[in-house]
Amino acid sequence: MTDEQFIEKYPMMHKFDQFADDIQVINSFLDWLEFDENIQLCRQGQHGTLPIHEANEYIINRHFEIDNLALERERSLLLRFIQESRNIKVDKPS
């Protein structure tokens, strides 16, 4: 598969790969805030400040305009493609 074919078939994975280094740095920083400094991300709501109960990965991906559902679909498709190309039999969920 050429780079162009990969980009066309897996656009979210390509976009994720383009920002992978930035995503890792931001994720490490957010983990440091939460676990080492006990600082939690919050959002201003109508009734005051509310903690954000969303995985850092989803927040970061949203910043880079990466669709999490599309990314997971593409990862599953790629995994299936690799398994099929290597003749690995995988039971499909019922």
N, C-alpha and C positions, 0 to 999 in steps of 0.2 A: 504494500500500500504506500503510495507516495504521500508526501507531506500535504499536498493539496487535497488529496482524497480523504486523508485523516481529518483535516480541518473542516471539510465539507460534511463529513459523516458525524464528527464529534466536536461541534463548535464550542460547547460549554467546557469540555475538557481542555480544548486548546486555549480558551480564555483563562481558565484556571491555571494552566501551566505558565501562561505569560506572566501572571501575577504571583506565582508560587512563592518566590523569595519574600515579596512584600507581605503576603498573607502569613507566612511563618513568623516574620518579625512582629507583626501586629498581634498575632495570636500569643506569642511568647510574652509580649508586654502585658496583654490583658490577663494572662495566667498569673504573671508576677503581681499585678495589682490585686487580683482576687485572693491568691493563696499566700503570698508573702506579706502583702501590705494590708490585707483584709479590707480592701476597697471594692465596692460593688457598683456596677453600672446601674444608673437609675434613669427614670423618665419622669418628666413633669406631667402630672395628670390633673384632672379637674379638682381633685380633693387632696392635692399635695404630691409629694415625691413618691414614686412607686419603683421598686426594684424591677429590673429587667430579668425575666425568667426565660431567656433564650440563649441557646448555645452560641459561644463566641464565633464558631464557624459560620453560622447562619448570618450573624451580624456583619462579619467581615465580607462574606460573599455578596451580601446585599449591597455593601459599599462599592464593590467592584462590578456590580450588575451581573452577577452569576446566579442563574436560576438553580437552586438546590435540587429541585425535583428533576429537572432536565439533566443536571450533572449526574445524579444517581442513575437515571435511565441509561445515559451514555456509558457509564462505568459498567453497568450490567450487560449492555449490548457488547461492549468490548471484551468483557470476560467471557461471554458466551462465544464470541467469534474466536478467541484464543483457544478455548476448550475444544470447539469443533474443529479448528485447524490442526489440533494435536490429537484428535480422535479420543478425547477424554469424555467418557460417558458420564453425564450428570443427570440425576433424577430431577424432573421438573416438579415443582410444588403442585399438589392436587387442589 
